[in-house]
Amino acid sequence: MALARVDPDRVGRQILSAQLERGFTVIRRDTSGEIAYGIGVLPVGTTPFLPFQIVSAKQTLANDRTELHAGQQDFVGGFEVTRNGQALTLTA
């Protein structure tokens, strides 16, 4: 990228800005406070795409999939463990 005089930070900011301009939808599913997020504006009555069917008594904080290549990073969070006896688990 340096040889082509492309600033990867600027390109990344442009991609992020374009995604945020599309907006997002937040749906509170029930009284437990479970929330679903979707990129863009979802039509009334539809729900965001969930890539995995999760059957667990544990609360799911993120249900997503991503593709990573050598040297790349992906972030999820922030999540907070606030009480003794709580735990944060990751299933991959």
Backbone as CSV, one residue per row, in Angstrom:
resi,resn,N_x,N_y,N_z,CA_x,CA_y,CA_z,C_x,C_y,C_z
1,MET,0.821,-1.182,0.000,0.000,0.000,0.000,0.874,1.258,0.000
2,ALA,2.024,1.152,0.636,2.903,2.311,0.690,3.420,2.668,-0.703
3,LEU,3.709,1.655,-1.521,4.182,1.924,-2.875,3.112,2.614,-3.716
4,ALA,1.853,2.296,-3.461,0.749,2.916,-4.204,0.326,4.232,-3.558
5,ARG,1.021,4.635,-2.498,0.729,5.867,-1.755,-0.708,5.879,-1.221
6,VAL,-1.114,4.727,-0.689,-2.433,4.589,-0.086,-2.256,4.570,1.429
7,ASP,-3.007,5.395,2.118,-2.954,5.449,3.575,-3.986,4.464,4.128
8,PRO,-3.539,3.320,4.683,-4.501,2.323,5.161,-5.390,2.848,6.287
9,ASP,-4.880,3.749,7.111,-5.706,4.323,8.175,-6.863,5.132,7.587
10,ARG,-6.587,5.894,6.558,-7.632,6.698,5.922,-8.665,5.797,5.258
11,VAL,-8.198,4.748,4.598,-9.114,3.806,3.956,-10.009,3.150,5.009
12,GLY,-9.414,2.742,6.126,-10.190,2.133,7.204,-11.231,3.080,7.769
13,ARG,-10.859,4.350,7.958,-11.815,5.340,8.460,-12.957,5.547,7.466
14,GLN,-12.649,5.540,6.187,-13.692,5.705,5.168,-14.663,4.527,5.179
15,ILE,-14.148,3.319,5.320,-15.010,2.138,5.365,-15.909,2.186,6.592
16,LEU,-15.330,2.492,7.756,-16.111,2.571,8.984,-17.164,3.666,8.891
17,SER,-16.786,4.811,8.364,-17.730,5.918,8.220,-18.891,5.537,7.309
18,ALA,-18.591,4.860,6.201,-19.642,4.448,5.263,-20.602,3.468,5.934
19,GLN,-20.082,2.542,6.751,-20.946,1.588,7.449,-21.831,2.301,8.467
20,LEU,-21.258,3.255,9.206,-22.040,3.981,10.207,-23.104,4.872,9.561
21,GLU,-22.829,5.378,8.377,-23.812,6.202,7.664,-25.049,5.402,7.286
22,ARG,-24.883,4.093,7.122,-26.035,3.234,6.806,-26.972,3.125,7.995
23,GLY,-26.466,3.455,9.180,-27.272,3.362,10.388,-27.304,1.950,10.920
24,PHE,-28.076,1.760,11.986,-28.247,0.430,12.556,-29.570,0.376,13.292
25,THR,-30.050,-0.828,13.491,-31.319,-1.060,14.162,-31.048,-1.788,15.471
26,VAL,-31.706,-1.363,16.537,-31.595,-2.012,17.837,-32.987,-2.525,18.208
27,ILE,-33.083,-3.811,18.519,-34.362,-4.418,18.884,-34.220,-5.042,20.262
28,ARG,-35.074,-4.626,21.183,-35.116,-5.262,22.504,-36.092,-6.420,22.393
29,ARG,-35.599,-7.623,22.574,-36.394,-8.824,22.307,-37.427,-9.122,23.380
30,ASP,-37.095,-8.960,24.662,-38.040,-9.319,25.711,-37.695,-8.573,26.996
31,THR,-38.420,-8.893,28.061,-38.225,-8.190,29.328,-36.905,-8.540,30.006
32,SER,-36.200,-9.579,29.539,-34.903,-9.930,30.131,-33.831,-8.920,29.726
33,GLY,-34.150,-8.078,28.743,-33.188,-7.078,28.298,-32.337,-7.533,27.134
34,GLU,-32.629,-8.708,26.570,-31.851,-9.189,25.430,-32.045,-8.235,24.252
35,ILE,-30.941,-7.842,23.646,-30.973,-6.853,22.573,-30.326,-7.436,21.331
36,ALA,-30.893,-7.152,20.169,-30.326,-7.574,18.890,-29.991,-6.319,18.088
37,TYR,-28.845,-6.344,17.424,-28.407,-5.221,16.594,-28.337,-5.666,15.143
38,GLY,-28.721,-4.793,14.248,-28.613,-5.076,12.826,-28.053,-3.876,12.098
39,ILE,-27.190,-4.115,11.126,-26.625,-3.023,10.328,-27.690,-2.536,9.360
40,GLY,-27.822,-1.229,9.243,-28.818,-0.636,8.369,-30.174,-0.573,9.050
41,VAL,-31.149,-0.110,8.330,-32.504,0.002,8.848,-33.261,-1.251,8.436
42,LEU,-33.786,-1.972,9.429,-34.533,-3.194,9.144,-36.018,-2.872,9.019
43,PRO,-36.715,-3.492,8.079,-38.153,-3.281,7.955,-38.886,-3.733,9.225
44,VAL,-39.978,-3.088,9.524,-40.776,-3.429,10.705,-41.169,-4.901,10.652
45,GLY,-41.028,-5.583,11.775,-41.402,-6.992,11.862,-40.284,-7.958,11.539
46,THR,-39.139,-7.471,11.058,-38.015,-8.360,10.776,-36.990,-8.253,11.899
47,THR,-36.119,-9.238,11.974,-35.077,-9.239,12.991,-33.713,-9.354,12.311
48,PRO,-32.665,-8.930,13.007,-31.323,-9.035,12.426,-30.929,-10.486,12.173
49,PHE,-30.081,-10.685,11.184,-29.556,-12.010,10.855,-28.675,-12.503,11.996
50,LEU,-28.911,-13.720,12.462,-28.065,-14.351,13.472,-27.419,-15.570,12.834
51,PRO,-26.104,-15.598,12.735,-25.440,-16.672,12.001,-25.493,-18.034,12.678
52,PHE,-25.679,-18.065,14.003,-25.665,-19.335,14.713,-26.904,-19.468,15.578
53,GLN,-27.480,-20.665,15.613,-28.590,-20.973,16.501,-27.994,-21.403,17.837
54,ILE,-28.195,-20.605,18.862,-27.586,-20.879,20.163,-28.645,-21.428,21.095
55,VAL,-28.360,-22.598,21.659,-29.251,-23.216,22.640,-28.465,-23.291,23.941
56,SER,-28.722,-22.324,24.831,-27.980,-22.250,26.082,-28.780,-21.437,27.088
57,ALA,-28.616,-21.767,28.352,-29.249,-20.997,29.411,-28.475,-19.711,29.683
58,LYS,-27.253,-19.626,29.158,-26.422,-18.435,29.351,-26.891,-17.310,28.431
59,GLN,-26.730,-16.087,28.893,-27.071,-14.932,28.064,-26.036,-14.793,26.955
60,THR,-26.478,-14.565,25.736,-25.584,-14.379,24.598,-25.381,-12.888,24.372
61,LEU,-24.138,-12.446,24.456,-23.830,-11.029,24.278,-23.464,-10.693,22.842
62,ALA,-22.984,-11.670,22.097,-22.651,-11.449,20.693,-22.825,-12.762,19.947
63,ASN,-23.410,-12.692,18.753,-23.607,-13.857,17.898,-23.263,-13.389,16.497
64,ASP,-22.050,-13.615,16.103,-21.583,-13.055,14.840,-20.564,-14.000,14.222
65,ARG,-20.238,-13.743,12.994,-19.147,-14.458,12.350,-18.288,-13.435,11.622
66,THR,-17.048,-13.785,11.441,-16.121,-12.870,10.800,-15.076,-13.675,10.053
67,GLU,-14.380,-13.042,9.164,-13.302,-13.686,8.422,-12.031,-12.902,8.688
68,LEU,-11.013,-13.588,9.176,-9.739,-12.954,9.473,-8.644,-13.576,8.630
69,HIS,-7.707,-12.747,8.241,-6.543,-13.206,7.488,-5.292,-12.879,8.281
70,ALA,-4.161,-13.390,7.867,-2.902,-13.183,8.585,-2.688,-11.695,8.863
71,GLY,-2.361,-11.384,10.106,-2.062,-10.013,10.496,-3.282,-9.171,10.823
72,GLN,-4.486,-9.719,10.735,-5.694,-8.943,11.017,-6.170,-9.204,12.441
73,GLN,-6.992,-8.287,12.941,-7.586,-8.416,14.263,-9.076,-8.167,14.158
74,ASP,-9.816,-8.717,15.102,-11.246,-8.459,15.198,-11.555,-8.210,16.664
75,PHE,-12.437,-7.272,16.931,-12.745,-6.908,18.302,-14.228,-7.068,18.570
76,VAL,-14.557,-7.447,19.784,-15.932,-7.533,20.228,-15.963,-7.048,21.676
77,GLY,-17.023,-6.369,22.055,-17.093,-5.883,23.441,-17.457,-4.419,23.445
78,GLY,-17.338,-3.769,24.519,-16.844,-4.229,25.781,-17.932,-4.856,26.633
79,PHE,-17.519,-5.862,27.287,-18.371,-6.578,28.203,-17.819,-6.385,29.609
80,GLU,-18.696,-6.397,30.574,-18.273,-6.132,31.944,-18.776,-7.234,32.871
81,VAL,-17.867,-7.787,33.667,-18.216,-8.740,34.707,-18.242,-7.941,35.997
82,THR,-19.430,-7.806,36.602,-19.600,-6.865,37.709,-19.751,-7.508,39.080
83,ARG,-20.047,-8.793,39.137,-20.302,-9.423,40.439,-19.401,-10.640,40.628
84,ASN,-19.138,-10.957,41.886,-18.418,-12.193,42.208,-19.260,-13.370,41.722
85,GLY,-18.597,-14.371,41.208,-19.298,-15.560,40.734,-19.728,-15.468,39.280
86,GLN,-19.640,-14.288,38.679,-19.966,-14.163,37.257,-18.758,-14.574,36.429
87,ALA,-19.010,-14.976,35.217,-17.925,-15.338,34.308,-18.301,-14.948,32.892
88,LEU,-17.328,-14.648,32.107,-17.502,-14.341,30.697,-16.870,-15.489,29.923
89,THR,-17.650,-16.152,29.065,-17.117,-17.284,28.304,-17.170,-16.979,26.820
90,LEU,-16.294,-17.596,26.079,-16.219,-17.420,24.637,-16.325,-18.790,23.991
91,THR,-17.255,-18.917,23.067,-17.388,-20.148,22.297,-17.035,-19.821,20.866
92,ALA,-16.048,-20.500,20.330,-15.607,-20.214,18.957,-15.539,-21.506,18.171
